[in-house]
Amino acid sequence: MIVLTMIKETRDEMPLLGTRRAYFLLKPEFIKHGIKMGRDQLFDLLRFHGLLIRRRKRMVQTTNSNHWLKRYPNLIKQMCITDTEQLWVSDITYIKTLQGFSYLSLITDAYSRKIVGHSLHDTLEASSCINALKMAIANRKYKLPFSLVHHSDRGMQYCCAEYVAILNEDRIAISMTQSGSPYDNALAERVNGIIKNEFIQKGCIKIIRRH
């Protein structure tokens, strides 16, 4: 009952918090209470009480890789990440709002898992990705030439001339997935999943724009 109470209190703040993430967050509290429970046991407990989170299938396509723009090779297959600003991963996800669909562009540092650039837009235009990229670059601490790799899918937003020009101007190496598999950009997909499934409640949200 103590564990179930902890889960309820945590999900009051993050309604769609998954079990793996919940276990990571609550493990220190388990130790304080002298509760010896592994992740599999937590899965079993929540399954018994019908508290497992069911993920909904993705319905909106945000990537169009069927275009004539230049694509770049995958540079991160054998890459070993040991510090921040070695690898940025980028992706776009959709968020259902009362006004319709909005599209969130994110850039995440692969080592720290920190979101270094973000932009929310009501269309899939490249300008949203460009705004997120400019934010990330403005916050850079180290600017050694080509010491940073930018990895993304092969969507038009990341292949367009303006986006590529910004990366080249800041001497950031360009890397792209070689297939349509989400595993080729797993970290970016994972960050999207955490935001949508753990921090955004089911149903629509209302976007309030400040001018």
C-alpha positions, -999 to +999 in steps of 0.1 A: +000+000+000+029+024+007+042+017-029+008+022-044+004+055-025+038+067-038+028+058-073-005+077-070+012+108-056+038+108-083+012+103-111-009+132-097+020+153-111+029+131-141-003+112-150+012+090-177+044+082-159+057+048-170+067+020-146+104+020-155+106+057-149+085+055-117+109+029-103+139+051-110+123+080-093+109+062-063+138+038-056+154+062-031+120+064-013+118+026-012+152+025+005+141+051+031+111+029+040+131-003+040+111-016+010+129-042-010+113-042-044+129-047-078+116-033-111+099-066-121+081-068-088+068-032-093+056-042-128+038-072-112+022-051-085+009-024-109-003-051-133-023-068-106-040-035-097-045-025-133-021+005-130+002-002-160+002+026-186-009+016-220+009+034-248-011+046-277+002+041-313+017+070-331-008+084-356+008+115-371+037+113-395+062+141-388+090+129-411+091+131-449+123+115-462+111+111-497+126+142-512+155+154-535+176+171-508+210+159-499+212+132-472+242+127-449+258+095-436+253+081-401+283+091-380+273+078-346+271+040-351+305+034-333+306+067-314+315+066-277+299+095-258+320+106-228+310+143-223+285+170-231+284+187-265+297+156-284+264+146-298+231+163-302+200+144-314+170+161-330+135+151-336+099+164-341+069+151-323+032+161-324+011+173-295-027+174-297-042+207-286-076+223-286-065+243-316-054+212-335-021+196-338+011+214-328+046+202-335+074+203-310+110+204-323+136+192-298+174+190-296+188+169-268+224+165-256+231+128-257+254+127-227+235+149-202+201+141-216+194+179-214+171+195-239+193+223-253+169+236-279+131+236-284+104+252-304+067+247-307+049+255-340+015+249-355+029+235-388+058+212-399+077+240-415+115+240-411+114+273-392+105+255-360+135+232-362+157+262-371+146+281-340+154+251-318+188+248-335+196+285-330+186+282-293+209+252-288+238+269-306+234+301-285+238+280-253+269+262-264+299+263-240+325+246-262+330+256-299+358+234-311+354+228-349+335+196-357+338+183-321+300+182-320+278+160-341+242+168-349+222+136-356+186+135-370+163+116-393+163+124-430+133+147-429+131+177-452+134+201-422+169+188-414+180+186-450+169+220-461+195+245-472+190+270-443+193+243-416+224+227-431+240+262-436+236+270-399+253+237-389+281+243-414+286+278-403+290+267-367+312+238-379+289+211-365+292+177-381+260+164-398+248+129-392+215+113-403+197+080-399+200+056-429+166+040-425+131+048-413+136+028-381+131+048-349+160+028-334+184+048-355+175+079-335+164+061-303+174+087-278+154+115-295+124+092-298+128+083-261+128+120-251+097+126-271+080+096-255+088+109-220+074+143-227+042+130-243+035+100-222+046+112-187+042+149-186+012+156-209-022+143-198-045+124-220-067+144-243-062+179-256-042+207-241-047+244-248-018+265-261-016+300-248+007+322-269+023+352-252+032+382-274 
